[in-house]
Amino acid sequence: MFGVTFVRELYEKEEVGYVRYICQICGYVYDDDKEAIPFDQLPDDWKCPLCGATKADFKAESVGEDKVQVSVNTESADLKKLSAGQLAAVCSNLARGCEKQYKMEESELFLELAKYFSSITPEVNDATVEGVAKLLQEDIDEYPNVRAVADQSKDRGAARVCVWGEKVTRMLSSLVTRYLNEGEEMLRDTDIWICTVCGFVYIGEKPPELCPVCKVPPYKFEKIEGRA
């Protein structure tokens, strides 16, 4: 991704009366001031009612809290050469973005590029679930850097990609963490669905009525077949 220099200025928080909790994947808000049960008293296996994220994927936010401002020095940005696998992922995501904008010809061209880069990507022989969890967390940690660059450049398209990408990555990280804790029991008597537009992954008997990330209808979800 990008290496950037951050200068953060934290403002003093106002005195507030309550806290609300926001799902970092779909944006669902659990407001302690309105709910019958405080968030911290919910069971550990409670899930987001909109996207199925775990309780750990919610972030506390004090109502009235000032936002953190981030300034970025892009002059020292160091671009990293992408691997064939990374280029395949980039082209695949660009194809989905074009499809979302009804640019089907461009989408097909990006899919062809994604297929080519996938074909020359070397196999990973030492892949583990723990390794995938680590890589996903590294990506999550880098998203604020990339988003800050997009915001400073006033590139709305790149900013949208960052929003979608971070949410999908957080959901994947959440699912991998659940799998590490629950094992195959997590997938018993259920199905796995993936949004063909943004890549959001959902576990349930049927896809959600709207994708929590890109808001497309359920027919845009594909069921993952062939699981053992």
C-alpha positions, -999 to +999 in steps of 0.1 A: +000+000+000+012+036+006+037+048+032+027+082+045+036+106+073+007+114+097+003+144+119-026+139+142-042+166+163-066+152+190-091+176+204-105+175+240-137+155+243-169+172+256-186+158+287-213+135+273-241+115+289-239+082+269-221+062+243-232+047+211-215+018+193-210+017+156-204-013+134-171-007+116-184-028+087-219-017+078-223+014+100-252+000+121-256+021+153-264+005+187-274+035+208-272+029+246-296+058+251-323+041+231-318+003+236-332-017+265-299-035+271-266-016+273-241-027+247-215-039+273-242-062+287-249-080+254-237-116+252-203-122+237-219-141+208-242-112+199-241-103+162-248-071+142-285-074+131-276-059+097-244-076+085-237-103+111-204-088+124-193-097+159-196-076+189-158-070+187-163-052+154-182-023+170-164+008+181-176+030+209-182+067+201-192+093+227-221+115+214-208+150+207-172+139+206-150+160+183-135+142+154-098+135+149-082+156+122-055+140+101-031+158+079-009+140+055+025+147+039+023+129+006+057+142-006+074+113+011+049+087-001+066+055-011+048+034-037+053-003-034+055-025-066+024-047-067+027-085-071+007-103-098-018-115-071-023-079-059-028-067-094-054-094-099-072-082-068-070-045-080-084-053-114-111-075-100-122-046-077-121-022-106-143-045-126-168-045-098-167-007-096-173-004-133-203-029-130-217-007-102-215+023-126-231+002-154-199+003-175-200-033-186-174-031-214-148-017-190-158-042-164-152-071-188-118-057-197-107-054-161-120-090-155-098-102-184-068-085-167-077-100-134-079-134-150-044-130-166-027-118-134-044-147-115-030-171-140+006-160-133+003-157-096+025-183-079+009-208-055+012-202-018+022-234-002+025-223+034-009-206+037-026-208+071-057-193+086-036-175+112-015-160+084-046-148+066-058-132+098-025-114+102-025-101+066-061-089+069-052-069+101-022-054+084-045-042+056-070-027+081-042-008+098-031+007+065-065+019+053-065+052+072-032+061+055-046+054+020-079+071+027-061+102+040-042+104+007-074+100-013-091+127+008-062+152+004-061+146-033-099+151-034-103+119-053-139+108-046-136+076-065-105+065-046-121+075-013-152+053-021-129+024-029-112+029+005-146+029+022-158-003+005-124-020+008-120-013+045-155-025+053-151-057+033-117-063+048-130-058+083-158-083+076-134-109+063-112-104+094-142-108+116-152-141+099-116-154+100-114-146+137-147-164+143-134-194+124-103-195+146-125-195+177-154-217+165-139-239+138-161-258+113-190-255+137-193-219+125-203-231+090-226-259+100-262-258+085-256-224+069-245-209+036-218-185+025-228-156+002-206-131-016-216-098-031-205-098-067-202-060-067-181-051-036-170-086-023-188-084+010-191-119+025-222-129+045-230-161+064-267-171+066-295-191+051-302-164+025-284-132+015-293-099+031-320-077+016-294-051+008-256-055+008-245-036+040-215-021+021-226-012-015-264-014-010-271-037-040-301-061-038-299-098-029-298-111-065-263-096-067-251-122-042-237-155-052-237-186-030-204-203-026-208-239-037-187-270-033-178-268+004-169-301+020 
